[in-house]
């Protein structure tokens, strides 16, 4: 869905999608319902997919079942021409992480009392996790996969003979 002359809010937050920024737009606040806000200069910015979701991510939540987690995922991982300030609304005593290549990483963010949100500078919007407790990232990111590596060969362990070619 292309929203022409986008100025910073979604009429229907579930709609999202590809947006074309208004001609002459400069610094704007893009509001993602009551979950986040991104302040960025969109001068000369091309179309971006700003679709987002707060759907539960069971795969990530299963990494630490003792934590209560909320999620905000920017589905298209939009990357802007300029850095902006992302505010993710959460409690002050929460912890903010980002999912990068399937692993959780601590986010370099500070808590902004005025916005009651985690505040970070970024160009690309990704996948974020808000946890009610601090997570042991070393333990979470080194969870062994249940598959047996020795059974993953497709040739049964046989050597392919040299054909001279």
C-alpha positions, -999 to 999 in steps of 0.1 A, spaced: 0 0 0 15 33 -10 4 62 11 10 94 -9 23 125 8 29 107 41 34 132 69 41 110 99 11 91 113 -8 60 101 -46 65 99 -48 27 106 -17 14 124 -23 -21 112 -22 -9 75 14 3 74 32 -5 42 51 15 16 50 52 21 60 81 -1 70 111 19 54 145 12 74 168 -11 91 194 10 89 173 42 119 178 64 121 166 100 90 146 109 78 124 137 65 90 125 42 76 151 37 38 154 5 38 175 14 39 212 45 17 207 72 38 191 80 71 174 108 79 150 120 114 145 139 118 113 147 143 85 131 128 53 144 154 29 151 136 -4 139 103 11 126 77 -13 97 53 -6 101 30 24 82 0 37 72 11 72 50 -19 80 53 -29 116 40 -53 141 38 -60 178 30 -97 173 45 -122 198 77 -139 186 76 -174 202 111 -183 188 127 -154 206 106 -157 237 115 -194 240 152 -183 245 143 -173 281 109 -185 293 113 -167 327 112 -133 310 80 -114 299 88 -100 265 70 -75 242 80 -71 206 81 -44 179 91 -55 145 96 -33 115 89 -59 88 108 -42 59 137 -31 81 135 3 65 168 22 62 166 60 60 189 85 43 197 101 76 200 90 112 170 97 134 159 92 170 138 62 178 117 62 209 103 28 220 77 33 247 83 11 277 87 11 315 119 25 330 128 -7 347 125 -27 314 155 -38 292 158 -33 255 173 -57 230 175 -60 192 173 -92 172 202 -93 147 207 -125 126 185 -145 150 205 -134 181 196 -109 208 219 -80 212 219 -52 239 208 -19 224 228 12 231 199 33 243 191 56 272 158 60 290 141 93 283 119 103 313 100 129 293 89 104 266 88 75 290 107 56 263 140 40 254 158 65 231 183 55 205 199 69 174 196 48 142 192 49 105 176 14 102 145 2 120 147 -35 129 133 -60 154 132 -50 191 125 -69 223 114 -53 255 120 -76 285 109 -72 321 142 -86 332 179 -84 322 187 -114 299 219 -134 300 228 -129 263 258 -153 264 236 -181 276 207 -172 253 228 -168 221 248 -201 226 218 -224 230 227 -256 212 206 -268 183 189 -302 188 200 -315 155 230 -340 152 257 -325 129 269 -360 119 235 -369 104 234 -338 82 254 -351 53 235 -359 22 261 -383 7 260 -408 36 297 -400 43 309 -415 11 338 -400 -8 330 -389 -44 355 -406 -67 378 -385 -89 366 -388 -125 396 -371 -141 377 -341 -153 
